[in-house]
Amino acid sequence: MPYDRTVRLDSDFSATVKAVREALSEQGFGVLTEIDVQATLKAKLGEEMEDYLILGACNPALAHQALDADRTIGLLLPCNVVVRAEGDTTTVQALDPATMVVLTGLPALEPVAAEATRRLDAALASLT
């Protein structure tokens, strides 16, 4: 089962990151954390890699609904959005919210996953 929702853009990395932040915000997601994987691997391991950023995005209302259904769901909330350079393009990926339902088997998470999917898809579509 694919577990990502992906778009590839013909824009540079920094412009894409800015656009992703705006698109997520328009869909009710705030960015709570940011992990610069490229900088971390360089600093900790001396390894080089392409631009790679993980944005920890969260829609509080959807997170609350999911946590009411299953307190363990925090492990699977569709909060990570990856922006990474791939040659002349930039890839944006989000975890497919349906993954929560498939892995837990909890029908109570289906409406949360459906709404999160709608919002993430709208954010990704606005980038293209």
Protein Blocks (a to p, Z undefined) as FASTA:
>chain_A
ZZbdcddddbdfklmmmmmmmmmmmnopacfbdcdfklmmmmmnopacddddddddddfk
lmmmmmmmomklmmmocfbccdddehjbccdddddfklmmmmnopaklmmmmmmmmmmmm
mmmmmmZZ
